[in-house]
Every structure is written in structure tokens, then in C-alpha cells.
Amino acid sequence: MDRMSPTDAGFYYAESENTPLHVGSVAVFEGPAPSYGDVVRLLLGKLPLVPRYRQRVRRVPLDLGRPLWVDDPHFQILYHVRHTAVPSPGGEEQLRNLAGRVLGQRLDLAKPLWELWLVEGLEDGRWALISKVHHCMVDGIAGTDLMQLVFDLTPDATHGEPQDWTPQRNPSSLEVVAGAVQDAVAHPLRELTRLPGAGGVRGAARAGRSLFAGVPSVTRKLATPTARSLNGPIGPHRRWAWSDAEFDELKRVRTAFGGTVNDVVLAAITGGFRELLERRGSLREGLVVRSLVPISVRRPGQRGQLGNQISPAFVDLPVGEPDPVARLASVRRQMDRHKEVMQAVDARSIIGMGDFVAPTMLSLGVRAAMSAGQMWCQAVTTNVPGPRVPLYVLGRRMCSAHAYVPIAGGIRVSIGIFSYLRTMTFGINADFDAFPDVDVLSGGIRRGIDELVAAAGDAAPSPAAG
């Protein structure tokens, strides 16, 4: 039976009325727009490459085991591929408003967990695709690989004809329960033998000691004042905004001050949150916005596989610091420290420890955490490296793409960073009621980049840049 991993199951259990847990994107293409029928036929021809898109989630009675993926005998692609338009000529604001409504709506958990919307009516004859895929199916890296798989690398690519498909038989309820009981006993024993080191138990103990060594760092974070005014309950509606930057700008800053492009991105986002809090009258010295930064732990051979392979890092964005270069240095130190911890601990083994958690406890624990909310973390920032080569759909070139990252558990804003060709985009997803000023954040990120670029122009190249 194709059972969810603990991480995937956690994302599935976290779904609730006000917290849809899908990731998504908005991709804009050169015109003219293809017909709806052509898009449907294209997807039908590609579906054999991604069989998960014809599968739905099946819960185990009483959550005795983690949910299963089973073929949907009633799969109908016309339900999943939608067609809409904005009043022509639609600009960025009209597209953002439409995307905010579409991406803010929950997926039907009784069906395969994805949708694709064809959007016509954009200015200059352009059109767009809005995609939604539940987080239990993909993380950012897997989603990028899927996009490269479904899209074409050349404008003159040929496509296979749609093929007949016969769903596999769904297991009976008795088989599902029996499989869950058997898996609950056998799977942890198998995983124990796979833990790193000379012996699974010793490897697990070494990982535990490395994690324990990080307790002082966690304690210091607990004592740091965070922008808790950004936390709170989440409603059913979303605001969505975006900003963008050229890679050459970010690389110029990296060359001047060292670190990585991701460090520069986080420093620019820090500038955006600083401006937002200043406008709200909530900024003070020493304040930070703590962001969850998911880090991919996929091995090279795992690219293209669905499912989640991510490890969390928590970064204190120093919004109380007025100097943009000092903010970058602070972010860089934290990310360097996280890399040291990742080298000392096999993050995949830590993620795998979820296999030892009883499925019922996993389900109850995730729901309790989501309903209670938290004040530890204020934002999510996810940087997904996208393709550096042009992508096409039915011969039309993709001009730009913006990522959508969900919010949940008292975190009322997320930023999905996506790179394509020589551009990096920032897609901001925020609770509608809590962020009427979301444009201040998006504009502040752009101004944060400008500050760093200006500072880089006055600085000599860093010997540590790379």
C-alpha cells in the first residue's frame, strides 16, 4: 500500500476550514492563449508521468495508520482543469486579485488534490496558468521538478496522445486496517536498521546528542523579542501580492558582502518587514521577525519524486537593525550556523523519526498545534530554485512565475521565492483581515533590495564571497 510519510501526513492533517494547505503558482505566458481543449489534452497526455495526479487520499479508520494514496475510480480531468478570464486588458492587479481568490479556496479532499486554471484576458495578449497542489503531495523542490516535467523545454515539442487508464482496485476496509496494524509494527523496525552510523540505535543517539547541543541556541531565541503583533488567528480569505528582482542585483550584493544569494534574499525580506512594522508603529530596537525557512534535504537521485523532504530552520530577521549591511551579516551568521548543524546531524534521519510516532498521536498532535496557534514564529519564507532555461506550454513561452506558500498555525504571512531564468520573484500570501497593508511589505522588499545594491556599490568585494 502506498502510505504517506509522516511529514506528508502532517500536512494533510493540518488542513482545516480556514487553513488550506496547498502550494501553488501563477505562471504568465506569451500569447495567444491556447484553447481549453488543447490544455486538457496536453494534461491527459502527461498524466502517465505523474500517476499521483489520478490518486486520492484514503484515511485509515480511527487513524490507526497514516493515510494511503489510492486510485480514484471516478477521476475526471474536466473537474481539475478549469477555465476563466479577467476583463481585458487585465493587468497585474487584476491577475493578483483573481489568483488570491482561486488560491485561497480549499481543494476537495475527496478528490485528487490538484487544480489547474487557464486564465485569459491579460494585457498584450498574454495568458496565465494558476496551479494548486496539496502540500502533502509535493514540497517546493518536487513541485519545481513536476513543472519541468509537465512543461516543455522547446516551443516545437511534440506530445503523445491521451492513453486509456484503468484504476487499480481499492483495498477493502479490512485490508486497510490490517495493513495499518502490520505497518505499525514492522515499519519502525525497518527504519531503525536504516538509521545512520554503526548501528541504528547508536546513530539515533548521536543525532540526539547533536540536537541537544543546540538547546542553548534555542534558549537564546526564546529570550529575543519577536514581532508577536504579526501572529494571530487566520480567517478564510487571502491577500496576495508580489515583487521581483534580477539575479544580477542579488549577485552584486553577494559579491560585495559574501554569503549566498539566499542570505541576500532573506536580508531584503527583513527590510520589507522593517518597513511594515514601522508603518504600523510597532518597530523597536532589537526586535526580530522569526521566520521558518524550510530547507530541502533531497538527495540528487530523489529529484522528480513527489512527497516532502524538508527540514525546518528558524531565522531571526533583525528588523530592529537600521543598517541593511548589518542585517545581512546577521542573517548570514544564522544560516552558516544552521549549515554546521545540518552537517553534524543527518536531517533525513530526524525526519524519519516520525515513523516511530503512532499515527493517531500524529493526527491529534498536528490538529492541536494548528488550532492552538503559536507565538514562536511570525512568517514562512521558502526559496525554491526554479529552471534556468525557458519553459513552454503548447509552444507559448513562460514569461514569469510566482510561488504561493500556505499559511497556518498562527503564522499569518508567507513568502514564496521562486527563480526563473535571470529573475527572482517574491509571492506574498497573507491573511486578508490581518494584512490590509500587504503592499507595504511587497514594496518594502523591493526597497530592501535597492538598499543592499546601493551599499554594494560603495563596498569592495568580499574575499569570502562565493
C-alpha positions as CSV (number, residue, x, y, z in Angstrom):
1,M,0.0,0.0,0.0
2,D,1.2,3.5,-0.9
3,R,1.2,5.1,2.5
4,M,2.1,8.8,3.3
5,S,5.3,9.6,5.0
6,P,4.9,11.3,8.5
7,T,5.8,14.7,7.0
8,D,3.2,14.3,4.2
9,A,0.6,13.1,6.7
10,G,1.3,16.1,8.9
11,F,0.5,18.5,6.1
12,Y,-2.7,16.5,5.3
13,Y,-3.8,16.5,8.9
14,A,-3.1,20.3,9.3
15,E,-5.8,21.2,6.7
16,S,-8.8,22.9,8.2
17,E,-11.6,25.2,7.2
18,N,-9.5,28.4,7.4
19,T,-6.1,26.9,6.6
20,P,-6.0,25.3,3.1
21,L,-2.6,23.6,2.9
22,H,-1.9,23.6,-0.8
23,V,1.1,25.2,-2.6
24,G,0.7,26.9,-5.9
25,S,2.0,29.2,-8.6
26,V,0.9,31.7,-11.1
27,A,2.7,31.4,-14.5
28,V,2.3,34.0,-17.2
29,F,2.8,33.2,-20.9
30,E,3.2,35.0,-24.2
31,G,0.0,34.9,-26.3
32,P,-2.1,33.9,-27.9
33,A,-3.8,31.7,-25.3
34,P,-4.4,28.0,-26.2
35,S,-7.9,26.6,-26.2
36,Y,-9.3,24.9,-23.1
37,G,-9.5,21.6,-25.0
38,D,-5.8,21.8,-26.0
39,V,-4.8,22.3,-22.4
40,V,-6.9,19.3,-21.3
41,R,-5.5,17.1,-24.0
42,L,-2.0,18.1,-23.1
43,L,-2.5,17.2,-19.4
44,L,-4.1,13.9,-20.3
45,G,-1.1,13.0,-22.3
46,K,1.3,13.9,-19.4
47,L,-0.7,12.2,-16.6
48,P,1.0,8.8,-17.0
49,L,4.2,10.6,-15.9
50,V,2.6,11.7,-12.7
51,P,0.3,8.9,-11.5
52,R,-0.3,10.7,-8.2
53,Y,-2.5,13.2,-10.0
54,R,-5.1,10.4,-10.5
55,Q,-5.0,9.3,-6.9
56,R,-7.0,10.5,-3.9
57,V,-6.3,10.2,-0.1
58,R,-7.9,7.4,1.8
59,R,-7.9,7.8,5.6
60,V,-7.4,4.7,7.8
61,P,-10.3,4.1,10.2
62,L,-9.6,5.7,13.7
63,D,-6.3,6.9,12.2
64,L,-4.7,3.6,13.1
65,G,-2.3,4.2,10.2
66,R,-1.2,7.1,8.1
67,P,-3.4,7.9,5.1
68,L,-3.0,6.0,1.8
69,W,-2.8,7.0,-1.8
70,V,-5.3,5.1,-3.9
71,D,-6.5,5.4,-7.5
72,D,-9.7,7.5,-7.9
73,P,-12.1,5.3,-9.9
74,H,-14.2,8.4,-10.7
75,F,-11.3,10.6,-11.9
76,Q,-12.5,13.3,-14.3
77,I,-9.9,15.7,-15.6
78,L,-12.5,18.3,-16.5
79,Y,-13.1,18.8,-12.8
80,H,-9.4,19.6,-12.2
81,V,-8.7,21.8,-15.2
82,R,-10.7,25.0,-15.0
83,H,-11.2,27.9,-17.4
84,T,-11.7,31.6,-16.5
85,A,-10.8,35.1,-17.6
86,V,-10.2,38.6,-16.3
87,P,-11.8,41.7,-18.1
88,S,-9.5,42.5,-21.0
89,P,-6.9,44.0,-20.9
90,G,-6.2,42.6,-17.4
91,G,-3.1,44.0,-15.7
92,E,-1.1,42.7,-12.7
93,E,-3.6,43.9,-10.2
94,Q,-6.5,42.0,-11.8
95,L,-4.4,38.8,-12.1
96,R,-3.3,39.1,-8.4
97,N,-6.9,39.6,-7.2
98,L,-8.1,36.6,-9.2
99,A,-5.1,34.5,-8.0
100,G,-5.8,35.4,-4.4
101,R,-9.4,34.2,-4.7
102,V,-8.5,31.0,-6.5
103,L,-5.6,30.1,-4.3
104,G,-7.5,30.9,-1.1
105,Q,-10.1,28.3,-1.8
106,R,-9.7,24.8,-0.4
107,L,-9.2,21.7,-2.6
108,D,-11.8,19.0,-2.4
109,L,-10.2,16.4,-0.1
110,A,-12.4,13.6,-1.5
111,K,-10.7,14.0,-5.0
112,P,-7.1,14.1,-6.3
113,L,-5.6,17.1,-4.6
114,W,-4.8,19.5,-7.5
115,E,-6.3,22.1,-9.8
116,L,-5.1,24.0,-12.9
117,W,-6.8,27.2,-14.0
118,L,-6.4,28.6,-17.6
119,V,-6.7,32.4,-17.4
120,E,-7.4,34.5,-20.4
121,G,-7.8,38.3,-21.0
122,L,-4.4,39.6,-19.8
123,E,-2.9,42.7,-21.5
124,D,-0.6,42.3,-24.5
125,G,-2.4,39.1,-25.5
126,R,-0.9,37.2,-22.6
127,W,-2.5,34.4,-20.5
128,A,-1.7,32.5,-17.3
129,L,-1.9,29.2,-15.5
130,I,-2.8,29.1,-11.8
131,S,-1.8,25.8,-10.3
132,K,-2.8,24.3,-6.9
133,V,-1.3,21.1,-5.4
134,H,-1.7,20.0,-1.8
135,H,1.4,20.2,0.3
136,C,1.0,16.5,1.2
137,M,1.9,15.7,-2.4
138,V,4.8,18.0,-3.0
139,D,7.3,20.3,-1.4
140,G,8.8,23.2,-3.3
141,I,11.6,21.2,-4.9
142,A,9.3,18.4,-6.0
143,G,6.9,20.9,-7.3
144,T,9.6,22.5,-9.5
145,D,10.6,19.2,-10.9
146,L,7.0,18.5,-11.7
147,M,6.7,21.8,-13.5
148,Q,9.7,20.9,-15.6
149,L,8.2,17.5,-16.4
150,V,4.8,18.8,-17.4
151,F,6.1,21.8,-19.3
152,D,8.2,21.7,-22.5
153,L,11.8,22.7,-22.9
154,T,11.3,23.7,-26.6
155,P,8.5,25.5,-28.4
156,D,8.2,22.8,-31.0
157,A,7.9,19.9,-28.7
158,T,5.5,17.1,-29.7
159,H,3.1,15.4,-27.3
160,G,1.8,11.9,-27.1
161,E,-1.9,11.2,-27.5
162,P,-4.0,10.6,-24.3
163,Q,-3.9,7.0,-23.2
164,D,-6.6,4.8,-21.7
165,W,-6.3,4.4,-18.0
166,T,-7.8,1.7,-15.7
167,P,-7.7,2.4,-12.0
168,Q,-6.2,-0.2,-9.7
169,R,-8.6,-1.9,-7.3
170,N,-9.0,-0.1,-4.0
171,P,-8.3,-2.2,-0.9
172,S,-11.2,-3.1,1.3
173,S,-11.6,-1.5,4.8
174,L,-10.5,-4.7,6.4
175,E,-7.3,-4.8,4.2
176,V,-6.6,-1.1,5.1
177,V,-6.9,-1.7,8.8
178,A,-4.9,-5.0,8.6
179,G,-2.2,-3.2,6.6
180,A,-2.0,-0.3,9.1
181,V,-1.6,-2.7,12.1
182,Q,1.1,-4.7,10.3
183,D,2.9,-1.5,9.2
184,A,2.7,0.0,12.7
185,V,4.8,-3.0,13.9
186,A,7.1,-3.7,11.0
187,H,7.9,-0.3,9.7
188,P,9.6,1.2,12.8
189,L,11.8,-1.9,13.0
190,R,12.8,-1.5,9.3
191,E,13.5,2.2,9.8
192,L,15.6,1.6,12.9
193,T,18.0,-0.5,10.8
194,R,18.4,2.3,8.3
195,L,19.4,5.0,10.7
196,P,23.0,6.3,10.1
197,G,26.1,5.2,11.8
198,A,27.5,1.8,13.1
199,G,24.1,0.5,14.2
200,G,20.8,2.3,14.1
201,V,20.5,2.9,17.8
202,R,23.9,4.4,18.1
203,G,23.2,6.6,15.0
204,A,19.9,7.8,16.6
205,A,21.8,8.6,19.9
206,R,24.4,10.6,18.1
207,A,21.7,12.6,16.3
208,G,20.0,13.2,19.7
209,R,23.3,14.5,21.2
210,S,23.7,16.9,18.3
211,L,20.2,18.2,18.7
212,F,20.8,18.6,22.5
213,A,23.9,20.7,21.8
214,G,21.6,23.2,20.0
215,V,19.5,23.8,23.1
216,P,21.5,26.9,24.2
217,S,20.8,28.5,20.8
218,V,17.1,27.8,21.1
219,T,17.1,29.3,24.6
220,R,18.7,32.5,23.3
221,K,16.0,32.7,20.7
222,L,13.3,32.4,23.3
223,A,14.7,35.4,25.1
224,T,14.8,37.5,21.9
225,P,11.8,39.9,21.5
226,T,9.8,38.9,18.4
227,A,7.1,40.9,16.5
228,R,4.2,39.0,18.0
229,S,1.8,41.5,16.7
230,L,2.1,39.6,13.4
231,N,0.7,36.4,14.9
232,G,-2.9,35.7,15.5
233,P,-6.0,33.8,14.2
234,I,-6.4,33.1,10.5
235,G,-9.6,33.8,8.5
236,P,-10.8,32.1,5.3
237,H,-9.7,34.8,2.9
238,R,-6.3,35.8,1.5
239,R,-4.5,38.8,0.1
240,W,-1.7,38.1,-2.4
241,A,1.0,40.4,-3.7
242,W,4.3,40.0,-5.4
243,S,7.6,41.7,-6.0
244,D,10.7,40.8,-8.1
245,A,14.4,41.2,-8.6
246,E,17.1,40.5,-11.1
247,F,19.7,37.8,-10.3
248,D,22.5,40.2,-11.2
249,E,21.3,42.6,-8.4
250,L,21.4,39.8,-5.8
251,K,24.8,38.5,-7.1
252,R,26.3,42.0,-6.9
253,V,25.4,42.2,-3.2
254,R,26.7,38.7,-2.6
255,T,30.0,39.6,-4.3
256,A,30.4,42.7,-2.1
257,F,29.5,41.2,1.2
258,G,29.9,37.4,0.9
259,G,27.4,34.7,1.9
260,T,24.8,33.3,-0.5
261,V,22.1,34.7,-2.7
262,N,19.6,33.2,-0.2
263,D,21.2,35.2,2.5
264,V,20.7,38.4,0.4
265,V,17.1,37.4,-0.2
266,L,16.4,37.0,3.5
267,A,18.1,40.3,4.2
268,A,15.8,42.1,1.6
269,I,12.8,40.4,3.2
270,T,14.0,41.7,6.6
271,G,13.9,45.2,5.1
272,G,10.3,44.7,3.9
273,F,9.1,43.6,7.4
274,R,11.0,46.5,9.0
275,E,9.1,48.9,6.8
276,L,5.8,47.2,7.5
277,L,6.3,47.3,11.3
278,E,7.5,50.9,11.1
279,R,4.3,51.9,9.2
280,R,2.3,50.1,11.9
281,G,4.1,51.9,14.7
282,S,5.4,48.5,16.1
283,L,9.1,48.8,15.3
284,R,11.6,49.0,18.2
285,E,15.3,48.4,18.7
286,G,16.3,44.7,19.0
287,L,13.1,43.4,17.5
288,V,13.1,40.4,15.2
289,V,10.6,38.6,12.9
290,R,11.3,34.9,13.3
291,S,10.8,33.1,10.0
292,L,10.5,29.4,9.3
293,V,12.8,28.6,6.4
294,P,12.2,25.1,5.0
295,I,15.5,23.5,3.7
296,S,15.4,20.7,1.1
297,V,17.3,17.6,2.2
298,R,16.7,15.7,-1.1
299,R,19.5,13.6,-2.4
300,P,20.4,14.2,-6.1
301,G,18.8,10.9,-7.1
302,Q,15.5,11.9,-5.4
303,R,14.7,14.9,-7.7
304,G,11.5,14.4,-9.5
305,Q,9.9,12.3,-6.7
306,L,6.7,13.6,-5.1
307,G,6.4,13.9,-1.3
308,N,8.1,16.1,1.2
309,Q,11.8,16.0,2.0
310,I,12.4,19.2,4.0
311,S,14.0,20.2,7.3
312,P,13.0,23.4,9.1
313,A,15.4,26.2,10.1
314,F,14.3,29.2,12.2
315,V,16.0,32.5,11.3
316,D,15.6,35.7,13.3
317,L,15.2,38.5,10.7
318,P,16.7,41.6,12.5
319,V,14.1,44.2,11.7
320,G,15.2,46.4,14.6
321,E,18.6,46.9,13.0
322,P,18.6,50.1,10.8
323,D,21.8,49.2,8.8
324,P,20.9,46.9,5.8
325,V,24.5,45.6,5.7
326,A,24.4,44.6,9.4
327,R,21.0,42.9,8.8
328,L,22.6,40.8,6.0
329,A,25.6,39.9,8.3
330,S,23.2,38.7,11.0
331,V,21.2,36.6,8.6
332,R,24.4,35.1,7.1
333,R,25.7,34.1,10.6
334,Q,22.5,32.3,11.4
335,M,22.4,30.5,8.1
336,D,26.0,29.5,8.5
337,R,25.3,28.1,11.9
338,H,22.3,26.1,10.6
339,K,24.5,24.6,7.9
340,E,27.0,23.5,10.6
341,V,24.2,21.8,12.5
342,M,22.9,20.1,9.3
343,Q,26.4,18.7,8.7
344,A,26.5,17.3,12.2
345,V,23.1,15.8,12.1
346,D,21.5,13.7,9.3
347,A,18.3,15.7,8.8
348,R,16.8,12.8,6.8
349,S,17.2,10.6,9.8
350,I,15.5,13.1,12.1
351,I,12.6,13.4,9.6
352,G,12.5,9.6,9.5
353,M,12.0,9.5,13.3
354,G,8.4,10.4,12.6
355,D,7.9,6.8,11.5
356,F,8.1,5.9,15.2
357,V,5.1,8.2,16.1
358,A,1.8,6.4,16.4
359,P,-0.4,7.7,13.5
360,T,-3.3,8.6,15.9
361,M,-1.0,10.7,18.0
362,L,0.4,12.3,14.9
363,S,-3.1,13.2,13.7
364,L,-4.2,14.6,17.1
365,G,-0.9,16.4,17.7
366,V,-0.9,18.2,14.4
367,R,-4.6,19.3,14.8
368,A,-3.9,20.6,18.3
369,A,-0.9,22.6,17.2
370,M,-2.8,24.2,14.3
371,S,-5.9,25.0,16.4
372,A,-3.8,26.4,19.3
373,G,-1.6,28.7,17.2
374,Q,1.8,29.8,18.4
375,M,3.8,32.9,19.0
376,W,7.3,31.4,18.4
377,C,7.4,32.2,14.7
378,Q,5.8,35.0,12.6
379,A,6.5,34.1,9.0
380,V,7.4,31.4,6.5
381,T,10.0,32.2,3.7
382,T,10.6,29.5,1.2
383,N,13.2,29.8,-1.6
384,V,12.7,27.4,-4.4
385,P,15.3,27.3,-7.2
386,G,13.5,27.2,-10.5
387,P,14.6,26.3,-14.0
388,R,17.3,28.5,-15.6
389,V,16.1,27.6,-19.1
390,P,12.9,28.8,-20.9
391,L,9.8,26.7,-20.4
392,Y,6.9,26.4,-22.9
393,V,3.3,25.2,-22.8
394,L,1.9,24.4,-26.2
395,G,4.6,26.4,-27.9
396,R,4.0,29.5,-25.8
397,R,7.0,30.8,-23.7
398,M,6.6,31.3,-20.0
399,C,7.4,34.9,-19.1
400,S,7.3,34.8,-15.3
401,A,6.2,32.7,-12.4
402,H,5.3,33.5,-8.8
403,A,5.1,30.9,-6.0
404,Y,2.3,30.5,-3.5
405,V,3.1,29.2,0.0
406,P,0.2,28.4,2.5
407,I,-0.2,29.9,6.0
408,A,-1.3,28.1,9.1
409,G,-0.9,27.8,12.9
410,G,-0.9,31.5,13.9
411,I,1.5,32.4,11.1
412,R,-0.4,34.9,9.0
413,V,2.0,35.7,6.2
414,S,4.3,33.6,4.0
415,I,6.7,34.5,1.2
416,G,7.4,32.1,-1.7
417,I,10.6,33.0,-3.5
418,F,10.9,31.5,-7.0
419,S,13.7,31.8,-9.6
420,Y,13.3,31.6,-13.3
421,L,15.8,32.4,-15.9
422,R,17.5,35.6,-14.6
423,T,14.7,36.8,-12.3
424,M,13.7,36.0,-8.7
425,T,10.1,36.6,-7.7
426,F,8.6,37.1,-4.2
427,G,5.0,35.8,-3.9
428,I,3.4,37.1,-0.6
429,N,0.4,35.2,0.8
430,A,-1.3,36.9,3.8
431,D,-4.4,36.7,5.8
432,F,-7.0,39.1,4.4
433,D,-8.0,40.8,7.6
434,A,-4.6,40.9,9.2
435,F,-2.7,42.4,6.2
436,P,-4.7,45.2,4.5
437,D,-1.2,46.7,4.1
438,V,0.3,43.7,2.3
439,D,1.5,46.1,-0.5
440,V,3.7,47.8,2.1
441,L,5.5,44.5,2.6
442,S,6.0,43.8,-1.1
443,G,7.2,47.3,-1.8
444,G,9.5,47.2,1.3
445,I,11.1,44.0,-0.1
446,R,11.9,45.8,-3.3
447,R,13.3,48.8,-1.4
448,G,15.3,46.4,0.7
449,I,17.0,45.1,-2.4
450,D,17.7,48.6,-3.6
451,E,19.3,49.5,-0.2
452,L,21.6,46.5,-0.4
453,V,22.5,47.2,-4.1
454,A,23.4,50.8,-3.2
455,A,25.5,49.6,-0.3
456,A,27.3,47.1,-2.5
457,G,28.2,49.8,-4.9
458,D,30.2,51.6,-2.2
459,A,31.9,48.4,-0.9
460,A,34.9,46.5,-2.0
461,P,34.3,42.8,-3.0
462,S,34.4,40.4,0.0
463,P,37.1,37.8,0.0
464,A,34.6,35.4,1.3
465,A,32.1,35.9,-1.5
466,G,31.1,32.8,-3.4
